Each structure stands twice: as structure tokens, then as C-alpha cells.
Amino acid sequence: MGINQDPDRWARLRFSIIGPLLSAPPKQGQLSKRLRALSGSCWKHPVSGTDVRFSYATVERWYYIARKAQDPVAALRRDRRGDAGRARRLSATLIQVLEAQYRDHPGWTVQLHYDNLLAQAQADEALKSVPSYGTIRRHMKAQGLHRKRRPKRDTAGARQAEQRLEQLEVRSYEVEYANALWHLDFHHGSRQVLLSSGQWVTPLLLGIIDDHSRLVCHLQWYLDETAESLVHGLSQALQKRALPRALMTDNGAAMQADEFRSGLHNLSILHETTLPYSPYQNAKQEVFWATLEGRLMAMLEGVKELGLEQLNKITQVWVEQEYHQSRHAEIGMTPLRRYLDATQVGRDCPDSATLRQAFRRTVTRRQRRSDGTLSLEGKRFEIPNRYRHLEQPQVRYARWDLRSVDLIDPHTQQNLCPLYPLDKTANASGQRRARVNAQTAPTAPQTRDELPALLRKLMAEYAATGMPPAYLPKPPSES
């Protein structure tokens, strides 16, 4: 740390030197002798720690400054330079060029900015001489011209997120009640697991954490990051804890799946997503991943053949026996204790069947009139005959579980009946059920001598005109 950056160091040293003169003032005629003794002594430099001596005049000046001051230590501090904080060797033109260069290339290092300034100074005499690299670095640091890494994806969303981060401050937060807000995210594992097929794969960890208590609602390793795995893990968290009021996730494909979003809506759980390219909004998850990697995964370094099932068992043990019962530095207690002591705002979770029905998507399909079927995920499903009048029926299903497909009422969203796959083999027997609304076969039309009403009306109107029929009859041929 520089000398001017900590003036109290010098103030404490100066006060320790002349302090004895203030606590025990010298007798008349002895001041000069005492000052010479102090100036001849060695003292520790407050920054470097080396031995240093101070002249008689310097010690004398310190003595009189401290004696006259109400606060001797404050009076002995070094005065801040009048030009402190200003780059004395940077001209206004050079500062403008540097700032313009930074606006065009915020991802450059200070060294690259400095090298380009040297190159411009050689071609432009107005820049004159460029100061040292250290001066340029200190100026850029003081002005907040830090290096900004380009986003991995140069898209409008990434640029908007970067601009928002620059303009708005970032603040940590915490909800007041337990089960008011959960955090959910996937974490890519740091090591591979061995499958029964002999294949090495890198698993992904689904973690769900309560915001208020930092309690892990559920933790499980999967082989993919799909909506099916997401719903599978979240359903377990809901049944183990409660229905939260809100759930925060990122904008991954699984989190945007229709089944997942519909399920949260059906369970009255508010789905809050982080802003694009802003993972710091889900920082509690990131902190937990660091804890998991530094504790659990570090202890598994010596395990060579680690399977997925074994990894999940070890993870559950670690969460319940260590993480939940270890003091959390930020909340000042264990996550389990804070969860139990906090005010709960969660709701009771329904049974497994209700959860499975909740996490399904709703789509509209066109019914094929020839055989009364519709297509879902490349498979055809039969519609009961009583609903053959629906041209575009709505159905509810999950793409990973076609065993449960329901026809729903488009107005009330209530289930009308289950739909089953088309069984062509069973239909080959030739047995057919009679249609509920089948009508008898139409009978042959009865012959009547009188004309229909419309035709009689037209004939009468034409006769009223008095005009003969507009045609010439063909004379009969002579036989």
C-alpha cells in the first residue's frame, strides 16, 4: 500500500516519536537535548519496515504542530496533495484518444491500449509523448475503464444484459419466509460416472434450494437436462417439502418446456426467470455449487469407478448429514434450523397422480374423419364416437409419457375422457361398436304427383306474365 494511501501510518509513527514530549514535557532548557536524542534514534519505516532517521528540524516541527493541536494525531497526518487523483502527465488530447479507444475496444488489455497509444503518438505529433505504462494503467483504473470481456454470443440479448449490468447496481436479496421462493438450476458435474453399458458420461446435477433458509429441497444427478428429468426432480422436491409460492430458474430449454410451465401454472406456483445472460441473479445456486465441488466432489477424487446410483446415494447422505447440519456463514445457523424456525408460507403438496397430470402440455389437433383418430408425437390415438363431432379437439399429455393422454373441454379445461393408442391388430378382427348417435338408413323417396312448393310458385309467376314457354317443341317424327 502506498504512503499516501494510508496517512494514519505516518500519523501514528510521528505521534509515537514526539508523544513522550507531550506526556512528560521537558524542563526549561531540556527541549533541545530531547529533540536531538529523538532525531538520532532509528525508527521503523511505516511502509517498508526499514530503519529510518528524521532530522532535528523535522522532529521539532512535529512537536510544535502536535502541541498546538486539539487532536495531535489528526494534525500529524500527511496532507493530501492538491493534484491527487489527477494524471499530471496525461494531456487532455491523450485522455480523449484513450477514452475513444476504450469505447471502441473495451475488451483490450491495458497493455494493448498502451501499445496502440505509442503507435498513434508516432504518427500524430499532437499526442506528444506518451507516459509510462503504469501511468496509463492507474488512469484507466481510476476512471473505471476496466477490461470487459465480450459475451460468448454477440446477440442483442447479450448486449442488452451487458448494458443493464453497467447501468444498474447489483444487490443481494433474501425473501422473508420459508418456501416463498425456490431456486432451481442444473450443474454440470466435474467428473464422469461409469454406466452399466461400460460408457463414461458426465452427469448433470439438478438442485433446488429454498431462498430464505438455503435448505436443499432436492438434489439428484441425471444423464440429461430434459423437461422429463426436470419434472421428475421437482416433483420429488414438492413432495418432500411443500408447494412454494414462486420458483426462479434460468431460461434453459427444459425450463421453457410447455409441460413444465403448465405444471407450475396448474399448481399455482409463480415462475420467475432470470434475465438473459444474467446468471448472477441466481447466485445462491452458484454458491452452493462451489460448496458441493469443494466438499463432496473433493472427497470422491479417490473413487475410480463411480456409478450414477452410487453417486446419488452419496450425494443424499452428504446433503442431509453435513450440509443441512453445518453452520451457514451468511445466515449464522444451519439451513435445517433456519428452515424449521422460519415462518412457512408453503402449501400442502398433492399426491403423485395429481402431480403427473399437472405437468402436461395442452395442444390442439385435427381429428381425421375417416377413422376418428388424431396424431400425437407420431402415434395415432382413437377418439370415442361420442366426440366425433369435434373437428379440432384439445388434448393434454406429456411428451415423455404417452400412457396418459386426456381429451379436455376447451372451455372449462376439464378432462372429458382418456385417449388410447390406435390398435390396428385388434381392429383387424372386424368387430365394430354401433355408433351412439347412428341413424337408420334413409328410405327410398316416396313418389308424388304434385310438384314441390317452390316449383309451383315459379310456374304460377311465369304464367302470370302471359308469355309462352321460350322453347319450340320438336314435331313428332313420322313413322
N, C-alpha and C positions, 0 to 999 in steps of 0.2 A: 504494500500500500504506500502511495506517495506521501511525502511530507505534508503537502498542502491539503491532502485528503483527510487527515486526522490531526487537527490543530490541538486537540486535548493532550496528545502525547507530549508535545513540546511544552504545553502549559504545565503539565504535571512535573516534567523534568525541571523546569525553571523554578517552580514553587518548592520542589524538594531541595534545590540548591540554596535559595535565599530564605526558605521557611524558618530555619533556626534563628536568623537575624530578626524575624518578626516576633517569634515566640519568646526569645530572650534578647531584647535589644542590647547592643554593646554599650559599654560605658563611654563617657566622653573621651575622645581621642583614640578609642579602640576600633572604630568602624573601619578605618583604612587597613588596619592589620588583619581584621577578619575577612575583608574583601580580598586581600592579597592571598590569604590562605585558601579561600574558595577558588580563586582563579588558578591556583597552582595545583589543584586536585584534578584527578581524572574521573570522568563520568561516562556512563553508557549512552551511546547514541540511541535515541528513541526509535529509530527505524532500522538501522543496520546492526546495532548492538556493539559496535566497535568503541574503543576508548576515545574520548574526545575531551578537549580542554577549552575553556572560554576565557577571554581576556578580562582584565581588571575593569575596563570601561563597560564591557557588556554586563558583567555581574552587577556593577554599580547602577547601571541604568535599570536593570530588572528590579533591584531593591527599591529604588525610589518610585517606580511605577506601582509596585505592589503595596508599598506603604501608604500611598495616597488613595488607593482604590478601595471601594467598599467591598468588592468581590475580587480578591487578588488573583485567583485562578483565571477568571474570565479576562482580567486585564492583561494577563501574561500570554494569552492566546495570540497566535500569529494572525495578523490582519489579512483578509482576503484581498488578493490583487485586484486592482480596478479593471484589468483586462482579462480576468479569469473567465473561462468558458468561451472565449473568442479566439479563433485561429489567427494569430498575428501574422503568419507567413502566407496566408491564403488571400489572394486578391479577390475582389468581387467578380471579376471576369472568370477566374478559375473556379470559383464556387458555382457560378451559373453553368459552366460547362460540365462540372462534376455532377450536379443535380440533374441536368438534362440527360447525361449519360446513364445515370441510375434509373431515371424514368423509362428509358428505352430498354435497359438491360438490368432489371432488378435481380436476376439470378447470377450475375457475375460475382466473383470473389473480389475482395479489396485489392488483392494483388493484380488482378486483371484490370480493374478500374485504374489502378496506378500506372500500369504499363501503357494503357491507352492514352492516359494523360501525357505521359512522356512523349509518345508518338505524335500527339497533336501539338505539343509545345514546340517540337522540332519544325513543324510545318507552319505554325501560326506564331508570329512574333508577339501578338497581343497577350498571349498567356505568360510570356516571360519565363522565369524559371519555376519549375515545379518543386515544391518542398519534398522532404523525405517521406518514405512510405509510412513511418509512424505518425507523422502529422496528418496525412490523408486518412489513415485508419482512425485516429482519435476524432477527427472532424466528422467522419461518417457515423461513428458510434454515438457521438454527442447529438447529432441531428436525427438519430433513429433510422439511418439509411442502412438497415441490416439486409443481409442476403435473403432473398425469397426464392425458394425452390419452386420450379414450375410444377403444376399438377401433372399427374401421370396422364390424365386425359384432358386435352385442351378443348374443353367444351364450354358452352355458355353457362351451364350449371356450375362447373368448376371455377370459372372466372367470377361468377356471382358470389360463390361461397368465399373465395379469397377476398373479394372486396368487402363483404359483410364482416369478415373477421378483422379487417383493418379498421373499419369504421365503428364497430360496436365492441364494447368491452365484454370480456368473458368472466362470468361469475359462477362459483359453485353454488349448488342448491340442495335442499333436502325437504321432503314433504313431512307434514306434522304427524301423520298417523300411519300405523302399520297396515299393509295391504291397500294403501291408497294408490301406490304406483309401483309397478314392477318393471324391471329392465330385462330384456331378452336379447341374446346375441349368440352367434356361432363363433367358435375359436378353432383355428387350425392347429392341430397337435404338433408338438416339436419332435415326435419320434413315431416310428411306424409300428404296426401290430401285424402279427402273423395269422392269416386266416387258415381254416381247415383245408382249403384247396392248395396251400403252400405258397400263396401270394402275399407279398408285403404291401400294405396300403397305409396311408396316412389318415387317421380318423379325424373327425371333427367333433368338438365338444359343444353341446347345447347347454347354456347356463341361463338360469332365471333367478334374479336377485330382487329382494324387497328393498326399496329405496330407503325407507326410514331406518330399518334395523340392520341392513346388509346381510340378512339371512338368506341362504341359498334355498330357494323354493324347490328346485330340482336341478340335477346335473347328470348328464348322460352322454356317452360317446356314441357317435353314429358313423356310418361309412359314407354318407352323402348329406347334402344340405338341401333337402327337398321339403315340400309342404307336408308330405306324409310324415317324415321324421319330426318336423316341427310340431305338428298337431299331436303326434304320439308323445313327445316330451312335455308339451304344455298341458295336455290332459292329465298327466301324472302330477304335475305341479298343482293344478287346480284341485285335484282330489286329496293331495297331501296337505294343502294349506287352506285356501279359500278362493272365492271369486274376487279378484281385485277390482278396484274401480277403474284403473287405467293401466295400460301396458305400453311401454316405449320400446320400439325396435328401430332398426335401420331400414333402408329401402331395398333390401335384397329381394330376389325373385320369389323366394319362399314366403317372405313376409307380405308380399303383394298378391299372393295367390287368392283366387276367389273363395276357396274353401276356408282359408284362414281368416280372411276379413269378414266373411259371412258368419263364421262361428263366433267371433268376438262381438259382432252386432247382435246375434241371437242371444248371447249370454249377457248383453248389456255391459260390455267392457269397452271403454273408450280406447281406441287405437291411436296412439301418438307416435309419429315417426320423426326421426332426427332429420335435420336439414341436409340436403345433398352435400356430400364431401365435407361433412362436419362431424367426425366421429367423437370429438371432444364432448358433445352433448350427452353421450352415453359413457362418461368417464368412469363411473363406478364399476362398470363391466371390465374396462381396461385395467383398472387397479386390481381387480380380482384375478384376472388372467395372469398378471405379474406375480401375484402371491402363489397361485397354483403352480406356475412354472418354477418358481424359486423354491418351493417346498415339496410338493408332491412329485413333480416330474424329476426333480433333482434326486430324490430318493430311489427312483426307478432306473437310474443310469446303469446299475449293475445287472438288471434283469434283461437277459438276451432275447429269449423267446416269450414275448408278451402278447397274449391274445386279447381280443376285444372284450370277451366276457370277463376275463380276469382283470382287465384294466377298469371296467365299470365297477366291479366289486371293490377294488382297492380305492377307487375314487369316492364311492359312497361312504366307505369307512373313514377316509381322511376328512371328508366334509363334516360328518356327524361327530367324530371323536376329537378332531383337532380344530378345524376352522370355526365351527359353531361354538366351541368352548374356549377359544383363545381371545384374549382382550384385543379389541379393535382400537387402534391408536386414535382414530378420528372421533369415534363415539364414546370412548372412555370405558367401555364394558364389552362383554361378549355379545355377539349378534343374537344368540339364543335368548339371553337375559333381556336384551332390549326388546326383542320381538314379544316376549311374554309379558313384559311390563307395560308395553305401549297400548294406547287406545286402538282397538280394532275397528276398521270400517269395512272389512271384507264381508262377503255373503256366503251362505251355505252353497256348496257345490252339488249339482245334481248327480244322478247315477251315470254309469259308464254308457248305457244305451242312449241316454239323452245327450251326452257329450258327442257321441259318434254321429248322431243325427244333426247336431248343431253345426259341426264343421263339414258342411257340404255346400256345393255351389248350386245355383238355380239358373237353368238355361231354358231357352225356348227352341223347340224342334218342330218340324213339319211332319205331320202324320201321312204315311203312304196309304192311299185309299184302297189300293188293290188288296192288301193283306192286313191293314190296320197295325202297322209297326212304325217305329221310329229308330233312328240311329244314334248311338252314344259310344264315343271312343272306338269307332269301327265295328261295333256289335249292334245287332238289331234286337229291340225289345217289343213285346206284344202289348197292345193296349186293349183292355176289356171292351167288349162290344158296346156296352152302355155309354162309352165315351168316344164312340166312332165319329160323333158329330164335331169333335174338336179338331179344327184344321191345324192350329199351332199350339199344341199342348205344352205346358210348362212342367219340367221335371226337376227334381233335386237329387244330387248324388255327389259322391267324391270320386275323383278320377282314379284313385288307387284302390277303391273298394266298390266294385260294381255288383256286389251281392245285395246291396241296399240301395234301391232306386225307387223313388216315390213320385207318383203323379200328384201335383198340387193344384189347388184352386188359385187362379191368378188374381182373384180379388181379395180373398182372405188369407192366402198363403198357407192354408191348412192342407194336410195330407189327405188325398182322396182315396188312393189305393196304392199298393206296391206293384211295381212292374217287374216282369221276369224275362230273361233272355228267350229269344225265339228258338224253339226246339224243333228243328226240321225232322229229326228222326221220329219223334212222337207224332208229328203231323202227318208222317207218311202212312200211318195206319188207316187213314181215310175217315176216321170218326170226326164229326163236326158237331158242335153245340148249336142249338137253334138260337137265332137272334132274339133278343128280348123284345125288340120293337118290330119284329118281322110282320109284314102284312100279307094277307092272302094274295095269291096270284091274280092279276087282273083278268076279269071275264071278257068274253068277246063282246064288242059293242052291239047294242040292240038296234035293229033296222027300223026306221020310222019313215013314214011318207012325208011328213011335214018338214019344211026347211028350218034351219036354226033362226033364232030371232034376229040376229044381225043381218043375215042374208035377206030375210023377209023385209026388213026395214029398208035396205038398199034397193030392193026390187020395187017397193012402193014409191020411193023417191024418184027413181028413174022413170016409172010410168007416169008420174005427175008432170013431168016435163013435156009429154006428148010426142016425144021423139021415138022413132022406130029403133029397134036394135041396130047398132052400127056394124052389121055384117050382112053378107049375101049368102043365103043358103045355096048349097050346091044341088042342082037338079038331080033327081034320081036317075041313074043310068038305065037305059032301055035294055031289057033282057031279050 
